[in-house]
Amino acid sequence: MKRMTLSFYVSLALVVLGLVVLRTALRLPFSTPVTAVGGPGTFPTVYLVMIITCSAILAVTEFVKSFSAPESKSPAKIEISDVVRILLMVVTVVIYILTLSTVGFMISTPLLIFVLLWLFGYRNMVISPLLAIGFTILLRLLFQTFLRVLLP
């Protein structure tokens, strides 16, 4: 058996975190007088179940691989630039959450998407803003038109 990979530990953390948040999401109503189906609890519950399922599959896959793969001589190294990029992503999302109510959804969300695309390495200066704006408009339509949830 070789050492467990970072993917195994991250997937386990996502399963645990997903279960904790799912417990809270299940307290939300699944229907309202306005919408017979698709209340405030539907959207987060569906996505949390998907996250928990995919994370559990990844954890089991990594666990099985640890028994079948031969011991490697040099473990995979995590580079400092990767850690810095992940920290920048976390800081960006925290800034987004803190400024969402004052700046508004339609301004802060495209900025968040654009910065995250740049941090992930996609640096096309024509397509990135179009993706950010288009995805924001799509989210706005989805939440306000179909789910009837007001956005900040």
N, C-alpha and C positions, 0 to 999 in steps of 0.2 A: 504494500500500500504506500503510495507516495503522499506527499503533503497536500492538503486541500488548497485549492486555488482561491484567489480573491473573488472570483465569480460565485463560488459556493457560499462564501460568507455574506456577500452582498445579496444574493438571492434569499438566503435565510433571513437576513435583516428585513428585506422587502416583504417576505411572508408575514413576519411578526408585526411589522408596521402596518401592513395591509389589514391584518386581523384586528388590530387596535382601532384603526380608523373605520373599518367595516362595522364594528360594534356601535360606534357613534352614528354612522350613516343609517343603520337599521332603525334608529329611533325616529328618523324623519318619515313623514307620511308618504305613501306610495301613490296616493291619489288625492285630489282636492275637489271641491265643488265645481271649479272651473274646468278642470281636466279630469276625465274619468280614469285615464291611464297616463302615467308619466308625471307623477308629482315630484316634489323636491328630493325624495329618497331614491327614485329610480335611477337617475343618471350616475350618482356616485357609487351606488351598490353594484350596478352592472360593471363599471370599470374596475372597481376594487376586486370583484370576483375574477375578472380577467387577469389583473395584475398578480393576484395571489396564485392563480392557477399556473400562469407562465413562470412565475418565480419558483414555485414548487417543482415544476418540471425541470427547470434549470438546475435546481439544487440536487434533485435525484440523479440527473444526468452527470453532473460533476462528481457526485459521490460514487457512482458506478465507475466512472472513468478513473477515479483514484485507485481502484482495485485492479483494473485491467491494464493500465498504462505502466510501462516500465519506469523505474526511478530515473529521472533525468539528472545529468551531472551538474548542470547549472540552472538554478531556478530563474524564472522570468523576473526581470528587473522592472520595477516601476520607476519611470523617469520623473524627475522633478517637474519638468514642463507639463506632464500630464496632471500631476497633483495641483499645480498652480492653475491650470485650465479648469479643473473641477471646482476648485475654490472660487474662481472667478464666476463660474456658472451659479454657484450657490449664492454668492453675494449679489449677483444680478437679479436672481429670483426674489431674494429678500428685499432689495430695493424696489422691485416691481410691486410686491405685496404692500410695502409701506406707502408707496405713492399712488396706488391704484385709486383710492377714494378721493384724493385731491386732484390728480391730473385727469383721471377718467379712463375708461376702458379703451376707447377708440384712439387715444394717443399713446398710452403706455404699453398696450399689447403689441402693436407693430414694432415699437422700439425694442421690447423684450425679444420678440421673435428674430429681429434683425441681428441683435447682439448675440443671441444664442447660435444663430446660423454662422456668424463670424467666428465664434469660439469653437464651434465644431469643425471649422476649416473650410466652409463654403463661402468664398469671398467674391462671388460674381456681383458686381455693383449695380447691375441692371436687374437681374432676376431676384436677388435677395429682397429688395424693397417691395417688388411686386408680389412675391410670396408672402411677405409679412402683412401687407395691406389686404391681399386677397383672403388669406386665412382669417384675419381679424373680421372682415366683412362676413365671411362664411360663419364664423362663431356667433357673431351678432344676430344673423338671420336665424341660425339654429336655436339659440336661446330665447330670443324675443318672439319669433314667429311661431316656431313649433312647440317649444317647451313653455313659452309664456313666463319666462323668468327675466326680471329686470336686471340689467347690468349697470355697474357704477359709471 
